[in-house]
Amino acid sequence: MDYTNDLQQGGLPLGLAFGMAMDQSALDHYGRLTEYEKEKLLAKSKGVKSKEEMQQLIQKISDGDSVF
């Protein structure tokens, strides 16, 4: 599976969207990010090359850790 595919042009990468859908805390923290922070997160997520890397990124979001 390619974890960098967009759901739609300009949308969330599949791996990020699915991972956050399974983690309410990650969704809550994502919802509190500024637009700038969301853009930075999206850019970072598009560089993810494996399922494990995406899970680590989602865990950082869930924990409220800085991902930048």
mmCIF file of the N, C-alpha and C atoms, coordinates in Angstrom:
data_MODEL
# 
_entry.id   MODEL 
# 
loop_
_atom_site.group_PDB 
_atom_site.id 
_atom_site.type_symbol 
_atom_site.label_atom_id 
_atom_site.label_alt_id 
_atom_site.label_comp_id 
_atom_site.label_asym_id 
_atom_site.label_entity_id 
_atom_site.label_seq_id 
_atom_site.pdbx_PDB_ins_code 
_atom_site.Cartn_x 
_atom_site.Cartn_y 
_atom_site.Cartn_z 
_atom_site.occupancy 
_atom_site.B_iso_or_equiv 
_atom_site.pdbx_formal_charge 
_atom_site.auth_seq_id 
_atom_site.auth_comp_id 
_atom_site.auth_asym_id 
_atom_site.auth_atom_id 
_atom_site.pdbx_PDB_model_num 
ATOM 1   N N  . MET A 1 1  ? 0.843  -1.183 0.000  1.00 0.00 ? 1  MET A N  1 
ATOM 2   C CA . MET A 1 1  ? 0.000  0.000  0.000  1.00 0.00 ? 1  MET A CA 1 
ATOM 3   C C  . MET A 1 1  ? 0.882  1.238  0.000  1.00 0.00 ? 1  MET A C  1 
ATOM 4   N N  . ASP A 1 2  ? 0.495  2.232  -0.747 1.00 0.00 ? 2  ASP A N  1 
ATOM 5   C CA . ASP A 1 2  ? 1.229  3.488  -0.797 1.00 0.00 ? 2  ASP A CA 1 
ATOM 6   C C  . ASP A 1 2  ? 0.604  4.421  0.226  1.00 0.00 ? 2  ASP A C  1 
ATOM 7   N N  . TYR A 1 3  ? 1.350  4.797  1.239  1.00 0.00 ? 3  TYR A N  1 
ATOM 8   C CA . TYR A 1 3  ? 0.825  5.613  2.323  1.00 0.00 ? 3  TYR A CA 1 
ATOM 9   C C  . TYR A 1 3  ? 0.861  7.097  2.016  1.00 0.00 ? 3  TYR A C  1 
ATOM 10  N N  . THR A 1 4  ? 1.233  7.456  0.805  1.00 0.00 ? 4  THR A N  1 
ATOM 11  C CA . THR A 1 4  ? 1.277  8.870  0.453  1.00 0.00 ? 4  THR A CA 1 
ATOM 12  C C  . THR A 1 4  ? 0.191  9.258  -0.532 1.00 0.00 ? 4  THR A C  1 
ATOM 13  N N  . ASN A 1 5  ? -0.619 8.299  -1.025 1.00 0.00 ? 5  ASN A N  1 
ATOM 14  C CA . ASN A 1 5  ? -1.706 8.638  -1.951 1.00 0.00 ? 5  ASN A CA 1 
ATOM 15  C C  . ASN A 1 5  ? -2.685 9.589  -1.289 1.00 0.00 ? 5  ASN A C  1 
ATOM 16  N N  . ASP A 1 6  ? -3.130 10.595 -2.040 1.00 0.00 ? 6  ASP A N  1 
ATOM 17  C CA . ASP A 1 6  ? -4.130 11.527 -1.527 1.00 0.00 ? 6  ASP A CA 1 
ATOM 18  C C  . ASP A 1 6  ? -5.516 10.941 -1.728 1.00 0.00 ? 6  ASP A C  1 
ATOM 19  N N  . LEU A 1 7  ? -6.408 11.182 -0.766 1.00 0.00 ? 7  LEU A N  1 
ATOM 20  C CA . LEU A 1 7  ? -7.805 10.800 -0.914 1.00 0.00 ? 7  LEU A CA 1 
ATOM 21  C C  . LEU A 1 7  ? -8.438 11.611 -2.038 1.00 0.00 ? 7  LEU A C  1 
ATOM 22  N N  . GLN A 1 8  ? -8.061 12.841 -2.117 1.00 0.00 ? 8  GLN A N  1 
ATOM 23  C CA . GLN A 1 8  ? -8.509 13.737 -3.175 1.00 0.00 ? 8  GLN A CA 1 
ATOM 24  C C  . GLN A 1 8  ? -7.389 14.742 -3.363 1.00 0.00 ? 8  GLN A C  1 
ATOM 25  N N  . GLN A 1 9  ? -7.390 15.464 -4.439 1.00 0.00 ? 9  GLN A N  1 
ATOM 26  C CA . GLN A 1 9  ? -6.329 16.431 -4.657 1.00 0.00 ? 9  GLN A CA 1 
ATOM 27  C C  . GLN A 1 9  ? -6.329 17.432 -3.507 1.00 0.00 ? 9  GLN A C  1 
ATOM 28  N N  . GLY A 1 10 ? -5.203 17.577 -2.846 1.00 0.00 ? 10 GLY A N  1 
ATOM 29  C CA . GLY A 1 10 ? -5.110 18.466 -1.705 1.00 0.00 ? 10 GLY A CA 1 
ATOM 30  C C  . GLY A 1 10 ? -5.635 17.865 -0.415 1.00 0.00 ? 10 GLY A C  1 
ATOM 31  N N  . GLY A 1 11 ? -6.057 16.595 -0.436 1.00 0.00 ? 11 GLY A N  1 
ATOM 32  C CA . GLY A 1 11 ? -6.614 15.952 0.751  1.00 0.00 ? 11 GLY A CA 1 
ATOM 33  C C  . GLY A 1 11 ? -5.554 15.288 1.591  1.00 0.00 ? 11 GLY A C  1 
ATOM 34  N N  . LEU A 1 12 ? -6.013 14.605 2.616  1.00 0.00 ? 12 LEU A N  1 
ATOM 35  C CA . LEU A 1 12 ? -5.108 13.876 3.498  1.00 0.00 ? 12 LEU A CA 1 
ATOM 36  C C  . LEU A 1 12 ? -4.588 12.632 2.808  1.00 0.00 ? 12 LEU A C  1 
ATOM 37  N N  . PRO A 1 13 ? -3.313 12.301 3.006  1.00 0.00 ? 13 PRO A N  1 
ATOM 38  C CA . PRO A 1 13 ? -2.816 11.016 2.523  1.00 0.00 ? 13 PRO A CA 1 
ATOM 39  C C  . PRO A 1 13 ? -3.607 9.880  3.175  1.00 0.00 ? 13 PRO A C  1 
ATOM 40  N N  . LEU A 1 14 ? -3.829 8.811  2.431  1.00 0.00 ? 14 LEU A N  1 
ATOM 41  C CA . LEU A 1 14 ? -4.637 7.688  2.923  1.00 0.00 ? 14 LEU A CA 1 
ATOM 42  C C  . LEU A 1 14 ? -4.183 7.156  4.275  1.00 0.00 ? 14 LEU A C  1 
ATOM 43  N N  . GLY A 1 15 ? -2.906 6.920  4.405  1.00 0.00 ? 15 GLY A N  1 
ATOM 44  C CA . GLY A 1 15 ? -2.396 6.358  5.659  1.00 0.00 ? 15 GLY A CA 1 
ATOM 45  C C  . GLY A 1 15 ? -2.670 7.258  6.841  1.00 0.00 ? 15 GLY A C  1 
ATOM 46  N N  . LEU A 1 16 ? -2.532 8.560  6.643  1.00 0.00 ? 16 LEU A N  1 
ATOM 47  C CA . LEU A 1 16 ? -2.796 9.510  7.714  1.00 0.00 ? 16 LEU A CA 1 
ATOM 48  C C  . LEU A 1 16 ? -4.285 9.550  8.043  1.00 0.00 ? 16 LEU A C  1 
ATOM 49  N N  . ALA A 1 17 ? -5.111 9.617  7.028  1.00 0.00 ? 17 ALA A N  1 
ATOM 50  C CA . ALA A 1 17 ? -6.564 9.672  7.237  1.00 0.00 ? 17 ALA A CA 1 
ATOM 51  C C  . ALA A 1 17 ? -7.067 8.417  7.948  1.00 0.00 ? 17 ALA A C  1 
ATOM 52  N N  . PHE A 1 18 ? -6.657 7.247  7.477  1.00 0.00 ? 18 PHE A N  1 
ATOM 53  C CA . PHE A 1 18 ? -7.104 6.002  8.091  1.00 0.00 ? 18 PHE A CA 1 
ATOM 54  C C  . PHE A 1 18 ? -6.561 5.855  9.507  1.00 0.00 ? 18 PHE A C  1 
ATOM 55  N N  . GLY A 1 19 ? -5.306 6.209  9.694  1.00 0.00 ? 19 GLY A N  1 
ATOM 56  C CA . GLY A 1 19 ? -4.706 6.097  11.021 1.00 0.00 ? 19 GLY A CA 1 
ATOM 57  C C  . GLY A 1 19 ? -5.378 6.994  12.040 1.00 0.00 ? 19 GLY A C  1 
ATOM 58  N N  . MET A 1 20 ? -5.658 8.226  11.643 1.00 0.00 ? 20 MET A N  1 
ATOM 59  C CA . MET A 1 20 ? -6.311 9.148  12.575 1.00 0.00 ? 20 MET A CA 1 
ATOM 60  C C  . MET A 1 20 ? -7.762 8.746  12.815 1.00 0.00 ? 20 MET A C  1 
ATOM 61  N N  . ALA A 1 21 ? -8.395 8.123  11.821 1.00 0.00 ? 21 ALA A N  1 
ATOM 62  C CA . ALA A 1 21 ? -9.773 7.655  11.998 1.00 0.00 ? 21 ALA A CA 1 
ATOM 63  C C  . ALA A 1 21 ? -9.848 6.585  13.087 1.00 0.00 ? 21 ALA A C  1 
ATOM 64  N N  . MET A 1 22 ? -8.749 5.892  13.299 1.00 0.00 ? 22 MET A N  1 
ATOM 65  C CA . MET A 1 22 ? -8.703 4.835  14.311 1.00 0.00 ? 22 MET A CA 1 
ATOM 66  C C  . MET A 1 22 ? -8.218 5.341  15.668 1.00 0.00 ? 22 MET A C  1 
ATOM 67  N N  . ASP A 1 23 ? -7.880 6.624  15.766 1.00 0.00 ? 23 ASP A N  1 
ATOM 68  C CA . ASP A 1 23 ? -7.298 7.172  16.994 1.00 0.00 ? 23 ASP A CA 1 
ATOM 69  C C  . ASP A 1 23 ? -7.973 8.508  17.323 1.00 0.00 ? 23 ASP A C  1 
ATOM 70  N N  . GLN A 1 24 ? -8.949 8.465  18.216 1.00 0.00 ? 24 GLN A N  1 
ATOM 71  C CA . GLN A 1 24 ? -9.714 9.675  18.546 1.00 0.00 ? 24 GLN A CA 1 
ATOM 72  C C  . GLN A 1 24 ? -8.821 10.783 19.088 1.00 0.00 ? 24 GLN A C  1 
ATOM 73  N N  . SER A 1 25 ? -7.823 10.431 19.863 1.00 0.00 ? 25 SER A N  1 
ATOM 74  C CA . SER A 1 25 ? -6.927 11.438 20.421 1.00 0.00 ? 25 SER A CA 1 
ATOM 75  C C  . SER A 1 25 ? -6.161 12.160 19.308 1.00 0.00 ? 25 SER A C  1 
ATOM 76  N N  . ALA A 1 26 ? -5.720 11.414 18.303 1.00 0.00 ? 26 ALA A N  1 
ATOM 77  C CA . ALA A 1 26 ? -5.022 12.029 17.170 1.00 0.00 ? 26 ALA A CA 1 
ATOM 78  C C  . ALA A 1 26 ? -5.957 12.985 16.441 1.00 0.00 ? 26 ALA A C  1 
ATOM 79  N N  . LEU A 1 27 ? -7.206 12.571 16.246 1.00 0.00 ? 27 LEU A N  1 
ATOM 80  C CA . LEU A 1 27 ? -8.184 13.449 15.595 1.00 0.00 ? 27 LEU A CA 1 
ATOM 81  C C  . LEU A 1 27 ? -8.410 14.718 16.414 1.00 0.00 ? 27 LEU A C  1 
ATOM 82  N N  . ASP A 1 28 ? -8.523 14.572 17.714 1.00 0.00 ? 28 ASP A N  1 
ATOM 83  C CA . ASP A 1 28 ? -8.732 15.729 18.583 1.00 0.00 ? 28 ASP A CA 1 
ATOM 84  C C  . ASP A 1 28 ? -7.565 16.707 18.486 1.00 0.00 ? 28 ASP A C  1 
ATOM 85  N N  . HIS A 1 29 ? -6.349 16.177 18.560 1.00 0.00 ? 29 HIS A N  1 
ATOM 86  C CA . HIS A 1 29 ? -5.169 17.040 18.479 1.00 0.00 ? 29 HIS A CA 1 
ATOM 87  C C  . HIS A 1 29 ? -5.052 17.683 17.096 1.00 0.00 ? 29 HIS A C  1 
ATOM 88  N N  . TYR A 1 30 ? -5.337 16.927 16.057 1.00 0.00 ? 30 TYR A N  1 
ATOM 89  C CA . TYR A 1 30 ? -5.292 17.481 14.697 1.00 0.00 ? 30 TYR A CA 1 
ATOM 90  C C  . TYR A 1 30 ? -6.285 18.638 14.568 1.00 0.00 ? 30 TYR A C  1 
ATOM 91  N N  . GLY A 1 31 ? -7.458 18.482 15.149 1.00 0.00 ? 31 GLY A N  1 
ATOM 92  C CA . GLY A 1 31 ? -8.481 19.515 15.074 1.00 0.00 ? 31 GLY A CA 1 
ATOM 93  C C  . GLY A 1 31 ? -8.085 20.812 15.745 1.00 0.00 ? 31 GLY A C  1 
ATOM 94  N N  . ARG A 1 32 ? -7.149 20.742 16.683 1.00 0.00 ? 32 ARG A N  1 
ATOM 95  C CA . ARG A 1 32 ? -6.697 21.938 17.397 1.00 0.00 ? 32 ARG A CA 1 
ATOM 96  C C  . ARG A 1 32 ? -5.513 22.630 16.733 1.00 0.00 ? 32 ARG A C  1 
ATOM 97  N N  . LEU A 1 33 ? -4.966 22.015 15.690 1.00 0.00 ? 33 LEU A N  1 
ATOM 98  C CA . LEU A 1 33 ? -3.837 22.630 14.997 1.00 0.00 ? 33 LEU A CA 1 
ATOM 99  C C  . LEU A 1 33 ? -4.295 23.843 14.199 1.00 0.00 ? 33 LEU A C  1 
ATOM 100 N N  . THR A 1 34 ? -3.393 24.795 14.044 1.00 0.00 ? 34 THR A N  1 
ATOM 101 C CA . THR A 1 34 ? -3.675 25.934 13.172 1.00 0.00 ? 34 THR A CA 1 
ATOM 102 C C  . THR A 1 34 ? -3.585 25.460 11.725 1.00 0.00 ? 34 THR A C  1 
ATOM 103 N N  . GLU A 1 35 ? -4.066 26.258 10.803 1.00 0.00 ? 35 GLU A N  1 
ATOM 104 C CA . GLU A 1 35 ? -3.979 25.896 9.379  1.00 0.00 ? 35 GLU A CA 1 
ATOM 105 C C  . GLU A 1 35 ? -2.524 25.728 8.964  1.00 0.00 ? 35 GLU A C  1 
ATOM 106 N N  . TYR A 1 36 ? -1.665 26.598 9.466  1.00 0.00 ? 36 TYR A N  1 
ATOM 107 C CA . TYR A 1 36 ? -0.239 26.503 9.153  1.00 0.00 ? 36 TYR A CA 1 
ATOM 108 C C  . TYR A 1 36 ? 0.333  25.180 9.650  1.00 0.00 ? 36 TYR A C  1 
ATOM 109 N N  . GLU A 1 37 ? -0.002 24.805 10.885 1.00 0.00 ? 37 GLU A N  1 
ATOM 110 C CA . GLU A 1 37 ? 0.488  23.548 11.451 1.00 0.00 ? 37 GLU A CA 1 
ATOM 111 C C  . GLU A 1 37 ? -0.041 22.354 10.664 1.00 0.00 ? 37 GLU A C  1 
ATOM 112 N N  . LYS A 1 38 ? -1.307 22.423 10.240 1.00 0.00 ? 38 LYS A N  1 
ATOM 113 C CA . LYS A 1 38 ? -1.879 21.342 9.436  1.00 0.00 ? 38 LYS A CA 1 
ATOM 114 C C  . LYS A 1 38 ? -1.137 21.206 8.113  1.00 0.00 ? 38 LYS A C  1 
ATOM 115 N N  . GLU A 1 39 ? -0.810 22.327 7.484  1.00 0.00 ? 39 GLU A N  1 
ATOM 116 C CA . GLU A 1 39 ? -0.063 22.285 6.224  1.00 0.00 ? 39 GLU A CA 1 
ATOM 117 C C  . GLU A 1 39 ? 1.306  21.664 6.426  1.00 0.00 ? 39 GLU A C  1 
ATOM 118 N N  . LYS A 1 40 ? 1.978  22.030 7.512  1.00 0.00 ? 40 LYS A N  1 
ATOM 119 C CA . LYS A 1 40 ? 3.298  21.450 7.809  1.00 0.00 ? 40 LYS A CA 1 
ATOM 120 C C  . LYS A 1 40 ? 3.179  19.946 8.057  1.00 0.00 ? 40 LYS A C  1 
ATOM 121 N N  . LEU A 1 41 ? 2.145  19.544 8.788  1.00 0.00 ? 41 LEU A N  1 
ATOM 122 C CA . LEU A 1 41 ? 1.919  18.125 9.064  1.00 0.00 ? 41 LEU A CA 1 
ATOM 123 C C  . LEU A 1 41 ? 1.650  17.362 7.768  1.00 0.00 ? 41 LEU A C  1 
ATOM 124 N N  . LEU A 1 42 ? 0.828  17.915 6.905  1.00 0.00 ? 42 LEU A N  1 
ATOM 125 C CA . LEU A 1 42 ? 0.533  17.262 5.625  1.00 0.00 ? 42 LEU A CA 1 
ATOM 126 C C  . LEU A 1 42 ? 1.799  17.098 4.800  1.00 0.00 ? 42 LEU A C  1 
ATOM 127 N N  . ALA A 1 43 ? 2.619  18.136 4.767  1.00 0.00 ? 43 ALA A N  1 
ATOM 128 C CA . ALA A 1 43 ? 3.879  18.054 4.023  1.00 0.00 ? 43 ALA A CA 1 
ATOM 129 C C  . ALA A 1 43 ? 4.758  16.952 4.603  1.00 0.00 ? 43 ALA A C  1 
ATOM 130 N N  . LYS A 1 44 ? 4.823  16.883 5.917  1.00 0.00 ? 44 LYS A N  1 
ATOM 131 C CA . LYS A 1 44 ? 5.639  15.836 6.565  1.00 0.00 ? 44 LYS A CA 1 
ATOM 132 C C  . LYS A 1 44 ? 5.069  14.449 6.265  1.00 0.00 ? 44 LYS A C  1 
ATOM 133 N N  . SER A 1 45 ? 3.747  14.316 6.321  1.00 0.00 ? 45 SER A N  1 
ATOM 134 C CA . SER A 1 45 ? 3.128  13.001 6.111  1.00 0.00 ? 45 SER A CA 1 
ATOM 135 C C  . SER A 1 45 ? 3.330  12.511 4.679  1.00 0.00 ? 45 SER A C  1 
ATOM 136 N N  . LYS A 1 46 ? 3.443  13.413 3.740  1.00 0.00 ? 46 LYS A N  1 
ATOM 137 C CA . LYS A 1 46 ? 3.634  13.006 2.346  1.00 0.00 ? 46 LYS A CA 1 
ATOM 138 C C  . LYS A 1 46 ? 5.028  12.448 2.093  1.00 0.00 ? 46 LYS A C  1 
ATOM 139 N N  . GLY A 1 47 ? 5.943  12.656 3.037  1.00 0.00 ? 47 GLY A N  1 
ATOM 140 C CA . GLY A 1 47 ? 7.283  12.097 2.926  1.00 0.00 ? 47 GLY A CA 1 
ATOM 141 C C  . GLY A 1 47 ? 7.436  10.742 3.585  1.00 0.00 ? 47 GLY A C  1 
ATOM 142 N N  . VAL A 1 48 ? 6.374  10.256 4.199  1.00 0.00 ? 48 VAL A N  1 
ATOM 143 C CA . VAL A 1 48 ? 6.407  8.964  4.899  1.00 0.00 ? 48 VAL A CA 1 
ATOM 144 C C  . VAL A 1 48 ? 6.501  7.837  3.871  1.00 0.00 ? 48 VAL A C  1 
ATOM 145 N N  . LYS A 1 49 ? 7.374  6.877  4.139  1.00 0.00 ? 49 LYS A N  1 
ATOM 146 C CA . LYS A 1 49 ? 7.629  5.792  3.186  1.00 0.00 ? 49 LYS A CA 1 
ATOM 147 C C  . LYS A 1 49 ? 7.153  4.422  3.639  1.00 0.00 ? 49 LYS A C  1 
ATOM 148 N N  . SER A 1 50 ? 6.677  4.309  4.882  1.00 0.00 ? 50 SER A N  1 
ATOM 149 C CA . SER A 1 50 ? 6.252  2.984  5.358  1.00 0.00 ? 50 SER A CA 1 
ATOM 150 C C  . SER A 1 50 ? 5.084  3.115  6.336  1.00 0.00 ? 50 SER A C  1 
ATOM 151 N N  . LYS A 1 51 ? 4.411  2.006  6.540  1.00 0.00 ? 51 LYS A N  1 
ATOM 152 C CA . LYS A 1 51 ? 3.305  1.950  7.492  1.00 0.00 ? 51 LYS A CA 1 
ATOM 153 C C  . LYS A 1 51 ? 3.808  2.286  8.894  1.00 0.00 ? 51 LYS A C  1 
ATOM 154 N N  . GLU A 1 52 ? 4.970  1.787  9.239  1.00 0.00 ? 52 GLU A N  1 
ATOM 155 C CA . GLU A 1 52 ? 5.527  2.023  10.564 1.00 0.00 ? 52 GLU A CA 1 
ATOM 156 C C  . GLU A 1 52 ? 5.807  3.506  10.785 1.00 0.00 ? 52 GLU A C  1 
ATOM 157 N N  . GLU A 1 53 ? 6.372  4.170  9.777  1.00 0.00 ? 53 GLU A N  1 
ATOM 158 C CA . GLU A 1 53 ? 6.625  5.607  9.890  1.00 0.00 ? 53 GLU A CA 1 
ATOM 159 C C  . GLU A 1 53 ? 5.319  6.375  10.081 1.00 0.00 ? 53 GLU A C  1 
ATOM 160 N N  . MET A 1 54 ? 4.276  5.987  9.338  1.00 0.00 ? 54 MET A N  1 
ATOM 161 C CA . MET A 1 54 ? 2.987  6.668  9.460  1.00 0.00 ? 54 MET A CA 1 
ATOM 162 C C  . MET A 1 54 ? 2.410  6.434  10.841 1.00 0.00 ? 54 MET A C  1 
ATOM 163 N N  . GLN A 1 55 ? 2.527  5.221  11.369 1.00 0.00 ? 55 GLN A N  1 
ATOM 164 C CA . GLN A 1 55 ? 2.018  4.930  12.710 1.00 0.00 ? 55 GLN A CA 1 
ATOM 165 C C  . GLN A 1 55 ? 2.756  5.759  13.755 1.00 0.00 ? 55 GLN A C  1 
ATOM 166 N N  . GLN A 1 56 ? 4.057  5.937  13.574 1.00 0.00 ? 56 GLN A N  1 
ATOM 167 C CA . GLN A 1 56 ? 4.835  6.759  14.502 1.00 0.00 ? 56 GLN A CA 1 
ATOM 168 C C  . GLN A 1 56 ? 4.379  8.215  14.451 1.00 0.00 ? 56 GLN A C  1 
ATOM 169 N N  . LEU A 1 57 ? 4.125  8.718  13.246 1.00 0.00 ? 57 LEU A N  1 
ATOM 170 C CA . LEU A 1 57 ? 3.652  10.087 13.084 1.00 0.00 ? 57 LEU A CA 1 
ATOM 171 C C  . LEU A 1 57 ? 2.285  10.260 13.748 1.00 0.00 ? 57 LEU A C  1 
ATOM 172 N N  . ILE A 1 58 ? 1.388  9.319  13.523 1.00 0.00 ? 58 ILE A N  1 
ATOM 173 C CA . ILE A 1 58 ? 0.052  9.387  14.128 1.00 0.00 ? 58 ILE A CA 1 
ATOM 174 C C  . ILE A 1 58 ? 0.151  9.298  15.644 1.00 0.00 ? 58 ILE A C  1 
ATOM 175 N N  . GLN A 1 59 ? 1.051  8.484  16.163 1.00 0.00 ? 59 GLN A N  1 
ATOM 176 C CA . GLN A 1 59 ? 1.231  8.385  17.612 1.00 0.00 ? 59 GLN A CA 1 
ATOM 177 C C  . GLN A 1 59 ? 1.704  9.718  18.184 1.00 0.00 ? 59 GLN A C  1 
ATOM 178 N N  . LYS A 1 60 ? 2.606  10.392 17.486 1.00 0.00 ? 60 LYS A N  1 
ATOM 179 C CA . LYS A 1 60 ? 3.060  11.709 17.946 1.00 0.00 ? 60 LYS A CA 1 
ATOM 180 C C  . LYS A 1 60 ? 1.905  12.701 17.968 1.00 0.00 ? 60 LYS A C  1 
ATOM 181 N N  . ILE A 1 61 ? 1.065  12.663 16.948 1.00 0.00 ? 61 ILE A N  1 
ATOM 182 C CA . ILE A 1 61 ? -0.110 13.542 16.918 1.00 0.00 ? 61 ILE A CA 1 
ATOM 183 C C  . ILE A 1 61 ? -1.023 13.200 18.090 1.00 0.00 ? 61 ILE A C  1 
ATOM 184 N N  . SER A 1 62 ? -1.258 11.912 18.293 1.00 0.00 ? 62 SER A N  1 
ATOM 185 C CA . SER A 1 62 ? -2.127 11.445 19.376 1.00 0.00 ? 62 SER A CA 1 
ATOM 186 C C  . SER A 1 62 ? -1.619 11.881 20.738 1.00 0.00 ? 62 SER A C  1 
ATOM 187 N N  . ASP A 1 63 ? -0.312 11.828 20.918 1.00 0.00 ? 63 ASP A N  1 
ATOM 188 C CA . ASP A 1 63 ? 0.309  12.211 22.192 1.00 0.00 ? 63 ASP A CA 1 
ATOM 189 C C  . ASP A 1 63 ? 0.373  13.720 22.369 1.00 0.00 ? 63 ASP A C  1 
ATOM 190 N N  . GLY A 1 64 ? 0.087  14.465 21.305 1.00 0.00 ? 64 GLY A N  1 
ATOM 191 C CA . GLY A 1 64 ? 0.184  15.912 21.368 1.00 0.00 ? 64 GLY A CA 1 
ATOM 192 C C  . GLY A 1 64 ? 1.593  16.425 21.225 1.00 0.00 ? 64 GLY A C  1 
ATOM 193 N N  . ASP A 1 65 ? 2.500  15.543 20.779 1.00 0.00 ? 65 ASP A N  1 
ATOM 194 C CA . ASP A 1 65 ? 3.897  15.933 20.572 1.00 0.00 ? 65 ASP A CA 1 
ATOM 195 C C  . ASP A 1 65 ? 4.032  16.765 19.319 1.00 0.00 ? 65 ASP A C  1 
ATOM 196 N N  . SER A 1 66 ? 5.019  17.597 19.290 1.00 0.00 ? 66 SER A N  1 
ATOM 197 C CA . SER A 1 66 ? 5.303  18.380 18.098 1.00 0.00 ? 66 SER A CA 1 
ATOM 198 C C  . SER A 1 66 ? 5.829  17.446 17.014 1.00 0.00 ? 66 SER A C  1 
ATOM 199 N N  . VAL A 1 67 ? 5.313  17.583 15.818 1.00 0.00 ? 67 VAL A N  1 
ATOM 200 C CA . VAL A 1 67 ? 5.767  16.746 14.708 1.00 0.00 ? 67 VAL A CA 1 
ATOM 201 C C  . VAL A 1 67 ? 6.585  17.574 13.710 1.00 0.00 ? 67 VAL A C  1 
ATOM 202 N N  . PHE A 1 68 ? 6.927  18.789 14.096 1.00 0.00 ? 68 PHE A N  1 
ATOM 203 C CA . PHE A 1 68 ? 7.617  19.683 13.163 1.00 0.00 ? 68 PHE A CA 1 
ATOM 204 C C  . PHE A 1 68 ? 9.071  19.804 13.472 1.00 0.00 ? 68 PHE A C  1 
# 
